[in-house]
Amino acid sequence: MEKILKPMSGYLALVICLLLFAAGLFFFINGVDQNVTFVILGILCFIAFAFFIKGLMIINPNHSRVLTFFGKYVGSVKENGLFFINPLYSSQKISLRSENLQGQTLKVNDKMGNPIEIGVVIVWKVGDTYKAAFDVERYIDFVKMQSEAAVRHLAMSFPYDNLEDDHAPITLREGGEKINQILENELTERLDKAGIVIQEARISHLAYASEIAGAMLQRQQATAIVAARIKIVEGAVGMVDLALKKLSEENIVELDDERKAAMVSNLMVVLCGEKAAQPILNTGTLYN
């Protein structure tokens, strides 16, 4: 479990180190060929300087140090500045800054078995330095591997779209924020053991695999054409019904069933046709 340490300021220790270094130079220079005691004092000052200078530690903003004492976890320092710690402590640097992970585009099968290409962008940072340092081998590699596993699991859990599964409540193509939230939740669950905090996860690339992209595009176009035709027919039927009712209500012309059928046929051709209708002047009658 992470334990936050607040070590003492290192400025006093820095002054002491400088004094020891200066004293070592003084004794060593003045003791050469004159006084062996000065030489020994100079050597002792240099040894003390090397010992205390090892305890000085500089931590930059959004960085941390994990401290251990002969294999035992002592604590983590997250404050920035110059500090002095036990020179016998071992330290490990861990960045607390947010990092982007642009995953490679993966080829996987969706819930319906269709091969698709999917890629994500993940923004993450270290939240628990103890877990990142000791619970996993290399937390950066752990993030990459688990992120890829989460993306594959997401792609296999939902269909690409609802062409084959009309009753699918969520699809990868139309899920939007809900799909991104599901991905964030799964990444948080997988990476919690490494002390990683997921700040954002978004799908950056989504498409059918190249081997079926052409066929799926034709299918989507056909579906769109059918849907458009249904709307056109529904509108045309409504307009024909309105026209017959208006003609009957205004007593403009009386039509028998045969004439109504002919009028409906002509109106449906005009309204549902892809090209503009060509007017034809009929000088006869319907029966001649």
Summary of the structure (lengths in Angstrom):
residues: 288
radius of gyration: 39.0
end to end distance: 98.4
largest distance: 142.2
contacts: 788
relative contact order: 0.09
helix: 48%
strand: 22%
